[in-house]
Amino acid sequence: MLRPGRGSERALRVNMKRVLFVCVENSNRSQMAEAFARAHGGTRVDAQSAGSQPSGAINPRAIAFMAERGIDLHIQRSKSLHDVGGAAFDAVVTMGCGDACPWIPAARRDDWALPDPKHLPDEEFRRVRDEIERRVTALLQDLGIEGSA
């Protein structure tokens, strides 16, 4: 089995795109976006999420509905914008949080005005989840990250 040398690992990190997804609580939308970016971008993307007022927990419904897609949100945690560090991002995506999401410098900034699915019926929650996946895959393609990992 061939293993990449240190130079190859360094090249992967240099070419990796850094993406941050931000919402208020970091418990639903941004968590799902982070997970989809990791699932579709693999080692080509450093996907993170954070909240302007993090709840401290991922919504159990988000965990359940992402599990339907084969993605385990148990490995993620709800975190603050202070937890993501100061390194530059290639893209920052706010998730419809308006003024509650502060401006974060990035080469690209998008606002996805998506409803918070927290109190939505199950089928509407799934529609938000699926729309997030569609937008994440489009974003990754725009960033030059083609296909799934």
C-alpha positions, 0 to 999 in steps of 0.5 A: 500500500502506497502512502503519501509522503509529507510533501503530498500531505502538505500539498493537500493542505495547501490546495484545500479550500476553507469554508465556514457555515454560520447560523445563530445556534449552530445546531441545525442548518450550519451543522448540516452544511458542514457535514455535507461539505465534508461528505462531498468535498472529502480531503479537498475541503476544510469545512467548519460551522459556528454560531453567533449565539451557539446553543451548545448542542446539535438538534436531535432531529438534525442528527436523525434526518442526517442519519437518513442520508448516512451522515453521523452528526454525533461527531460534530459539536455546536461551537461559537465563532470564537472557536473557528480561529482567525485563518482566512476562509475561501468562502463564508456562508451565512444561513439566513441569520441576518444581523445576528451573523457578524461579517467574517472576511472571506474571498467569497461570501454568500447568504442562504436565506433558509428557514430555521427548520428547528420547529418545522414539520418533519417533511419541511425539515427534510426539504431544508436539509435537501436544499442545503445539500444542493447548495453545498454541492453547487458551492463546492463545484464553484470552488473547483471541488468536483464530485464526491469524495 
